[in-house]
Amino acid sequence: MIRQLAVTALSYCVNRKVVSFEDPLDAWEYIQKGNAVDIVVAEVDMPRMNGFELLAKVREKDPDTIFIIMSCVSAYAETSRIQGADAFLAKPFSINDLFEIVQCFVVDGQPFG
């Protein structure tokens, strides 16, 4: 439910297509098939593949994809930085927190947001 709220809010805020996956392997398959992705927002603790594993796979395929890690575990903020994430979003967060992070990035020469 929270994920769907974030997707809906981001769709209106950034005026771009936003896709969401419950399973990180489905997200990875989508990316592997060559679908264009500007930003990935991933939870650390996910079934079958954690957010850091997804980050590594995405970085290997396309190092320029913006990757935001989110978690309620504050210790993951430093791990996220070390692993190469572009940002860390601490849970719980407000939609404004998400918007502020996303709007920091520029995609294809256009401000994202």
LOZABA-426446 format. One line per 8 residues: number of its first residue (from 1); their letters; for each residue x, y, z of N, C-alpha, C, O. Coordinates in Angstrom, 2 decimals, always signed. Layout:
% LOZABA-426446
NUM> a> X Y Z X Y Z X Y Z X Y Z  ...
//
This chain:
% LOZABA-426446
1> mirqlavt> +0.83 -1.19 +0.00 +0.00 +0.00 +0.00 +0.88 +1.27 +0.00 +0.61 +2.23 -0.73  +1.93 +1.26 +0.82 +2.85 +2.40 +0.87 +3.55 +2.56 -0.46 +3.73 +3.68 -0.96  +3.96 +1.44 -1.04 +4.65 +1.48 -2.34 +3.74 +2.10 -3.40 +4.19 +2.94 -4.18  +2.49 +1.71 -3.42 +1.56 +2.24 -4.43 +1.32 +3.73 -4.23 +1.21 +4.48 -5.20  +1.25 +4.17 -2.98 +1.10 +5.60 -2.69 +2.31 +6.37 -3.22 +2.16 +7.42 -3.84  +3.51 +5.84 -2.97 +4.73 +6.50 -3.45 +4.76 +6.54 -4.98 +5.15 +7.56 -5.56  +4.35 +5.47 -5.63 +4.33 +5.42 -7.10 +3.35 +6.46 -7.64 +3.68 +7.20 -8.57  +2.18 +6.52 -7.07 +1.16 +7.48 -7.52 +1.65 +8.91 -7.32 +1.54 +9.74 -8.22
9> alsycvnr> +2.20 +9.20 -6.15 +2.69 +10.55 -5.87 +3.84 +10.93 -6.79 +3.87 +12.04 -7.31  +4.78 +10.00 -7.01 +5.91 +10.30 -7.90 +5.45 +10.51 -9.33 +5.98 +11.37 -10.03  +4.48 +9.74 -9.77 +3.97 +9.89 -11.14 +3.47 +11.31 -11.38 +3.72 +11.89 -12.43  +2.77 +11.85 -10.41 +2.25 +13.21 -10.55 +3.36 +14.25 -10.37 +3.37 +15.27 -11.06  +4.27 +13.99 -9.47 +5.32 +14.96 -9.15 +6.35 +15.10 -10.26 +6.74 +16.21 -10.60  +6.81 +13.98 -10.81 +7.92 +14.03 -11.75 +7.49 +13.99 -13.21 +8.32 +14.16 -14.10  +6.22 +13.75 -13.45 +5.69 +13.73 -14.81 +6.46 +12.75 -15.70 +6.80 +13.07 -16.84  +6.72 +11.58 -15.17 +7.38 +10.51 -15.89 +6.70 +9.20 -15.54 +5.99 +9.09 -14.55
17> kvvsfedp> +6.94 +8.21 -16.37 +6.41 +6.89 -16.10 +7.12 +6.31 -14.87 +8.35 +6.34 -14.80  +6.36 +5.80 -13.93 +6.91 +5.18 -12.74 +6.41 +3.75 -12.70 +5.20 +3.51 -12.74  +7.32 +2.80 -12.63 +6.93 +1.39 -12.53 +7.38 +0.87 -11.17 +8.35 +1.34 -10.59  +6.64 -0.12 -10.69 +6.90 -0.65 -9.37 +6.87 -2.17 -9.41 +6.09 -2.78 -10.15  +7.72 -2.77 -8.60 +7.79 -4.22 -8.53 +7.80 -4.65 -7.07 +8.51 -4.06 -6.25  +7.04 -5.66 -6.76 +7.04 -6.20 -5.41 +8.28 -7.06 -5.18 +8.81 -7.13 -4.08  +8.72 -7.71 -6.23 +9.86 -8.63 -6.15 +11.06 -8.03 -6.87 +10.94 -7.66 -8.04  +12.20 -7.93 -6.21 +13.38 -7.34 -6.85 +13.86 -8.12 -8.07 +14.46 -7.53 -8.97
25> ldaweyiq> +13.61 -9.41 -8.11 +14.01 -10.18 -9.30 +13.19 -9.76 -10.51 +13.70 -9.75 -11.63  +11.93 -9.40 -10.30 +11.11 -8.89 -11.40 +11.64 -7.53 -11.88 +11.66 -7.25 -13.07  +12.06 -6.70 -10.92 +12.64 -5.41 -11.29 +13.92 -5.61 -12.09 +14.15 -4.94 -13.10  +14.75 -6.54 -11.64 +16.01 -6.80 -12.34 +15.74 -7.34 -13.75 +16.41 -6.96 -14.70  +14.77 -8.21 -13.87 +14.42 -8.75 -15.19 +13.96 -7.61 -16.12 +14.35 -7.59 -17.29  +13.16 -6.69 -15.62 +12.70 -5.54 -16.38 +13.88 -4.72 -16.88 +13.92 -4.31 -18.05  +14.85 -4.48 -16.00 +16.03 -3.69 -16.36 +16.91 -4.46 -17.34 +17.42 -3.89 -18.31  +17.10 -5.75 -17.09 +17.94 -6.58 -17.96 +17.42 -6.63 -19.38 +18.20 -6.75 -20.33
33> kgnavdiv> +16.11 -6.55 -19.55 +15.51 -6.60 -20.88 +15.73 -5.32 -21.66 +15.30 -5.21 -22.81  +16.41 -4.35 -21.06 +16.75 -3.12 -21.77 +15.76 -2.00 -21.61 +15.85 -0.99 -22.31  +14.80 -2.15 -20.71 +13.86 -1.06 -20.46 +14.60 +0.12 -19.84 +15.41 -0.07 -18.92  +14.34 +1.30 -20.32 +15.01 +2.51 -19.82 +14.55 +2.81 -18.40 +13.35 +2.83 -18.11  +15.51 +3.03 -17.53 +15.22 +3.34 -16.14 +16.11 +4.52 -15.74 +17.33 +4.46 -15.88  +15.49 +5.58 -15.24 +16.25 +6.74 -14.80 +16.70 +6.59 -13.35 +17.86 +6.84 -13.02  +15.76 +6.17 -12.50 +16.03 +6.08 -11.07 +15.45 +4.77 -10.53 +14.34 +4.38 -10.90  +16.21 +4.11 -9.67 +15.72 +2.94 -8.95 +15.68 +3.31 -7.47 +16.65 +3.83 -6.92
41> vaevdmpr> +14.55 +3.03 -6.84 +14.41 +3.19 -5.40 +14.15 +1.79 -4.85 +13.15 +1.16 -5.21  +15.03 +1.31 -3.99 +14.91 -0.07 -3.51 +15.09 -0.16 -2.00 +15.96 +0.50 -1.42  +14.27 -0.97 -1.39 +14.39 -1.32 +0.02 +15.56 -2.28 +0.19 +15.81 -3.11 -0.68  +16.27 -2.18 +1.30 +17.37 -3.11 +1.55 +16.83 -4.51 +1.79 +17.28 -5.47 +1.15  +15.89 -4.64 +2.69 +15.39 -5.96 +3.10 +14.22 -6.39 +2.22 +13.06 -6.08 +2.50  +14.56 -7.11 +1.16 +13.55 -7.64 +0.23 +13.77 -9.14 +0.09 +14.87 -9.64 +0.30  +12.71 -9.85 -0.26 +12.86 -11.30 -0.44 +13.64 -11.63 -1.72 +13.59 -10.88 -2.70  +14.34 -12.72 -1.70 +15.05 -13.30 -2.84 +16.26 -12.51 -3.32 +17.18 -13.11 -3.88
49> mngfella> +16.30 -11.20 -3.12 +17.46 -10.39 -3.47 +17.36 -9.10 -2.65 +16.33 -8.44 -2.67  +18.42 -8.75 -1.94 +18.32 -7.52 -1.15 +18.67 -6.30 -2.00 +19.15 -6.43 -3.13  +18.42 -5.13 -1.45 +18.65 -3.90 -2.19 +20.09 -3.68 -2.62 +20.34 -3.11 -3.67  +21.03 -4.14 -1.80 +22.44 -4.00 -2.15 +22.81 -4.91 -3.32 +23.62 -4.54 -4.17  +22.23 -6.09 -3.36 +22.47 -7.00 -4.49 +21.91 -6.41 -5.78 +22.54 -6.48 -6.83  +20.70 -5.83 -5.68 +20.10 -5.19 -6.85 +20.95 -4.01 -7.29 +21.15 -3.80 -8.49  +21.43 -3.23 -6.34 +22.31 -2.10 -6.64 +23.53 -2.55 -7.43 +23.89 -1.93 -8.43  +24.17 -3.62 -6.99 +25.37 -4.12 -7.67 +25.05 -4.54 -9.10 +25.82 -4.25 -10.02
57> kvrekdpd> +23.93 -5.21 -9.31 +23.55 -5.66 -10.65 +23.24 -4.47 -11.56 +23.65 -4.44 -12.72  +22.52 -3.49 -11.02 +22.17 -2.31 -11.81 +23.43 -1.53 -12.16 +23.58 -1.09 -13.29  +24.33 -1.36 -11.20 +25.58 -0.63 -11.45 +26.41 -1.33 -12.53 +27.03 -0.67 -13.37  +26.42 -2.66 -12.51 +27.18 -3.40 -13.52 +26.60 -3.19 -14.91 +27.34 -3.04 -15.88  +25.28 -3.18 -15.00 +24.61 -3.01 -16.30 +24.67 -1.57 -16.78 +24.97 -1.31 -17.95  +24.37 -0.63 -15.89 +24.33 +0.79 -16.26 +24.77 +1.64 -15.07 +23.95 +1.99 -14.22  +26.05 +1.97 -15.01 +26.57 +2.72 -13.85 +25.94 +4.10 -13.68 +26.06 +4.69 -12.60  +25.29 +4.63 -14.70 +24.72 +5.97 -14.60 +23.30 +5.99 -14.06 +22.76 +7.07 -13.81
65> tifiimsc> +22.68 +4.85 -13.87 +21.33 +4.82 -13.31 +21.38 +5.31 -11.87 +22.20 +4.85 -11.08  +20.53 +6.24 -11.55 +20.48 +6.77 -10.19 +19.84 +5.71 -9.30 +18.79 +5.15 -9.64  +20.46 +5.44 -8.18 +19.99 +4.38 -7.29 +19.85 +4.92 -5.88 +20.82 +5.42 -5.30  +18.65 +4.81 -5.34 +18.34 +5.27 -3.99 +18.01 +4.05 -3.14 +17.11 +3.28 -3.47  +18.73 +3.89 -2.05 +18.47 +2.80 -1.10 +17.61 +3.36 +0.02 +17.83 +4.48 +0.49  +16.62 +2.57 +0.45 +15.83 +3.00 +1.61 +15.77 +1.87 +2.62 +15.78 +0.69 +2.28  +15.70 +2.28 +3.89 +15.63 +1.30 +4.97 +15.30 +2.00 +6.28 +15.52 +3.20 +6.43  +14.78 +1.22 +7.20 +14.55 +1.75 +8.56 +15.79 +1.54 +9.43 +15.82 +1.97 +10.58
73> vsayaets> +16.80 +0.87 +8.89 +18.04 +0.62 +9.62 +19.03 +1.74 +9.28 +19.58 +1.77 +8.18  +19.25 +2.63 +10.21 +20.09 +3.80 +9.93 +21.54 +3.42 +9.61 +22.22 +4.16 +8.89  +22.01 +2.30 +10.11 +23.37 +1.85 +9.81 +23.58 +1.58 +8.33 +24.72 +1.59 +7.85  +22.51 +1.35 +7.60 +22.62 +1.10 +6.17 +22.96 +2.36 +5.37 +23.32 +2.28 +4.20  +22.84 +3.52 +5.99 +23.16 +4.77 +5.28 +24.62 +4.76 +4.84 +24.93 +5.07 +3.68  +25.52 +4.40 +5.74 +26.95 +4.36 +5.41 +27.24 +3.23 +4.43 +28.02 +3.41 +3.49  +26.62 +2.08 +4.64 +26.79 +0.95 +3.72 +26.33 +1.34 +2.32 +26.98 +0.99 +1.33  +25.24 +2.05 +2.24 +24.71 +2.51 +0.94 +25.74 +3.37 +0.22 +25.97 +3.21 -0.98
81> riqgadaf> +26.34 +4.29 +0.96 +27.35 +5.18 +0.37 +28.54 +4.35 -0.12 +29.03 +4.55 -1.23  +29.01 +3.43 +0.71 +30.16 +2.60 +0.35 +29.85 +1.73 -0.87 +30.71 +1.54 -1.72  +28.63 +1.21 -0.95 +28.24 +0.33 -2.05 +27.99 +1.11 -3.35 +27.86 +0.50 -4.41  +27.91 +2.44 -3.27 +27.76 +3.25 -4.47 +26.37 +3.78 -4.75 +26.10 +4.25 -5.85  +25.49 +3.70 -3.76 +24.15 +4.29 -3.95 +24.28 +5.80 -4.04 +25.19 +6.40 -3.46  +23.38 +6.41 -4.76 +23.40 +7.86 -4.92 +22.78 +8.58 -3.73 +23.10 +9.74 -3.46  +21.89 +7.88 -3.02 +21.24 +8.49 -1.86 +20.68 +7.39 -0.96 +20.50 +6.25 -1.38  +20.41 +7.79 +0.28 +19.79 +6.90 +1.25 +18.54 +7.59 +1.77 +18.59 +8.76 +2.14
89> lakpfsin> +17.44 +6.87 +1.80 +16.16 +7.39 +2.29 +15.80 +6.61 +3.54 +15.50 +5.42 +3.48  +15.82 +7.30 +4.68 +15.52 +6.66 +5.96 +14.02 +6.50 +6.13 +13.24 +7.43 +5.92  +13.62 +5.30 +6.53 +12.22 +5.01 +6.81 +11.99 +5.13 +8.31 +12.88 +4.78 +9.09  +10.85 +5.62 +8.74 +9.75 +6.07 +7.91 +10.08 +7.43 +7.28 +10.85 +8.21 +7.84  +9.50 +7.68 +6.14 +9.75 +8.93 +5.44 +8.42 +9.50 +4.96 +7.43 +8.79 +4.83  +8.43 +10.79 +4.72 +7.25 +11.43 +4.15 +7.42 +11.49 +2.63 +8.53 +11.34 +2.12  +6.33 +11.71 +1.95 +6.41 +11.86 +0.49 +7.32 +13.03 +0.15 +8.05 +12.98 -0.84  +7.29 +14.08 +0.95 +8.18 +15.23 +0.71 +9.65 +14.84 +0.82 +10.48 +15.35 +0.06
97> dlfeivqc> +9.98 +13.93 +1.76 +11.36 +13.45 +1.86 +11.78 +12.78 +0.56 +12.87 +13.01 +0.05  +10.90 +11.94 +0.03 +11.18 +11.24 -1.23 +11.33 +12.25 -2.37 +12.27 +12.16 -3.16  +10.42 +13.22 -2.45 +10.49 +14.24 -3.50 +11.81 +15.02 -3.43 +12.44 +15.26 -4.46  +12.22 +15.40 -2.23 +13.45 +16.17 -2.08 +14.66 +15.41 -2.61 +15.52 +15.98 -3.27  +14.71 +14.12 -2.32 +15.84 +13.32 -2.81 +15.78 +13.18 -4.33 +16.78 +13.39 -5.01  +14.62 +12.84 -4.85 +14.47 +12.62 -6.29 +14.77 +13.91 -7.06 +15.39 +13.86 -8.12  +14.34 +15.04 -6.54 +14.53 +16.30 -7.24 +15.97 +16.78 -7.24 +16.30 +17.73 -7.93  +16.82 +16.14 -6.48 +18.26 +16.49 -6.47 +18.97 +16.05 -7.73 +20.07 +16.51 -8.03
105> fvvdgqpf> +18.35 +15.15 -8.47 +19.02 +14.54 -9.62 +18.53 +15.15 -10.93 +17.39 +15.60 -11.04  +19.41 +15.14 -11.90 +19.07 +15.60 -13.23 +19.17 +14.40 -14.16 +20.16 +13.67 -14.14  +18.13 +14.19 -14.97 +18.08 +13.06 -15.87 +17.92 +13.56 -17.29 +16.99 +14.32 -17.57  +18.79 +13.16 -18.19 +18.74 +13.57 -19.59 +18.70 +15.09 -19.73 +18.00 +15.63 -20.58  +19.47 +15.77 -18.88 +19.54 +17.23 -18.97 +18.33 +17.94 -18.40 +18.30 +19.17 -18.38  +17.36 +17.20 -17.94 +16.15 +17.80 -17.39 +16.09 +17.52 -15.89 +16.35 +16.40 -15.45  +15.77 +18.53 -15.10 +15.61 +18.26 -13.67 +14.57 +17.17 -13.46 +13.51 +17.18 -14.09  +14.86 +16.25 -12.60 +13.92 +15.17 -12.32 +13.02 +15.67 -11.22 +13.38 +15.66 -10.05
113> g> +11.84 +16.10 -11.61 +10.90 +16.60 -10.61 +10.28 +17.89 -11.03 +9.47 +18.45 -10.30
//
